[in-house]
């Protein structure tokens, strides 16, 4: 099936994708910096599930196994080039990034290093050691101040509200330049509010569940009026598995006088990956209360800086190209999260 480099395999989406592609017969090589942005033990737990021997992890050295793993920073350009030269990847899926909208306001340098310099190194490595397809994580955050719902891939993305969204927008245009100059097939994926088992502890679902179980107040921002296109992680990784073996092709018939953000003569594409079914924040909390069989004590607060009031993904492009669209309901996804959460934290 080919060899795939997945960056960010100690992370939430990367973990689930590594397991899926491995089960489909691909040879997976995982890469992660393993920083301490959140609980490092959860990152090690994900790697252990992938079969990585934690005690063998040493910076810059590949730990061989059913799924190989290397601890490496994307900003380490020499080590990245060496990895590509030695491993000869067929596909690259870049999920490694400094995440979090609000954290980007407080710590912008981390986003510059990982999301911009690190991604530039990925592009350079794919240029010098060509791959069949580079797939990379963008974000719904690129839509920023745009309030024209649902968001389509040709919608305006010129007004991000925080540096995180700006770096993801930059990734898209950086990728396009490499697709144009070096005929490198690239696909950017705009993820919409991903949730599910083994998720990030800094995300709302994790914080809500923890507070409800401890009989503490949950912070409901935007006075509970926010709407999100919550997308289950299983649907995210299935979408990636469908797109990866179908790289975009050069199309010299494209009219350069009428270009949009998702259109190019280069082998370049952009897709939304969302549930295509936005849910109110209060309904999301309600589904969590059903799963926990317990009502939350709520504290209503104003919207946080950098946050938008609503997201809604148009996924017709994804569906027509792959034959798949996300379909997991909120209750199904939250039930799966709580089942995992109770086991992981040994909660009755």
Beta strands, then each sheet from edge to edge (+ up, - down):
strand 1: 3-7
strand 2: 27-32
strand 3: 62-63
strand 4: 68-71
strand 5: 91-94
strand 6: 133-139
strand 7: 186-191
strand 8: 194-195
strand 9: 217-220
strand 10: 227-228
strand 11: 231-232
strand 12: 268-273
strand 13: 279-280
strand 14: 297-300
sheet 1: 3+ 4- 2- 1- 5- 6- 7- 12-
sheet 2: 8+ 11+
sheet 3: 9+ 14+
sheet 4: 10+ 13-
end
